[in-house]
Amino acid sequence: MVNLTINGRAVTVAAGTTIMEAANSIGVDIPNFCYDTDLTIYGGCRICVVEVDGARNLLAACSTPVAEGMVVWTESERVINARRMILDLLLANHTIECIVCDKTGNCRLQDYCYRYGVKESSFLGEKKQLEIDRDNHLIERDPNKCILCGKCVRVCHDVQVTGAIDFAGRGFDTRVTTPFDIPLNTE
């Protein structure tokens, strides 16, 4: 067993437990997009960063195992500022027309923007305007709403074991797509 402190509360968890799991065990909510208990750890969205005494950088709670005597802060000023910046960056290329989105009211991005007071992006520049994929009668993919959390890719690889979608491109041009951009179809 490992003893640590989260936001001033003593916690004892099994060795190998992540900070996210330890926090969840005592009812501490750490924001997350890419975290899912049924999928491999990805740690890519970075919204779950926490401050650990003695650590130089903020650490991803979903992928960092606990250590004996660790002192974790989930809502320090440094953490809040980092989360605001991450949300700001996500909104830089994300539609903010929540009223017409079918996920409004059930959207973590929207919830976290309200929680941290991010109303719009402070970044100006080119925005992607990608075509909505309606080629498959069962699936409609709107890449303009994608925040690249990787959940769909990991479900495709880890659960469905098909590899039908993955990340393509780099930086600003990163997107989730099929191999060679061939449409998903049922034929």
C-alpha positions, 0 to 999 in steps of 0.5 A: 500500500502507498500513502499520499496526500491529495488536497490535504487529505491522507489517502492509502491506495494499492501500489500501481494506482494512478493519481487519477484513481487515487483521487477518484477513490476519495471523491476528488474530481480531476477533469479529463477527456482521454481517460477511460478505465476500459482503455489503455492509458494515453495521457494525451489531452493533458487537462488532468494535470496536477501539481505534485510537491517536488516535481518540476512540471505538472503531471498527468494524473491519468498516467502517473502512478502514486508514490509513497509520501506524494503530495498532490494538488488538483486545483492549485493556481498553477494547475488552474492556469494550465487547464485554462490554457489547454481549454483556450487552445482547444477552443482555438480551432473548435466551434463554440456554437454550443446551442446548436450542438446535439451534445450541449448540456452533455459535453465535458469541453463545455462543462470545463470551459464553464468551470474554469471561466473560458468563454472563447479562445484568445488565439487568432489565426486559421481555423480548420473547416473540414468536411463532415463525413456522411458516407456511412449510413450508420456513422456521421463524423464531424471532425470540426468538433473533434478535440483529438482526445483519442478515445475513438482511436483507442476503442477502435484499436483496443476494444474493436481491434479493427484499426479502422481509424487512427491519427493522421497528420501532424500539428495543426493538420492532425485529424482522426481518419481512416487509412488513406482517407477511404470512407467507412462503409458497410460494403 
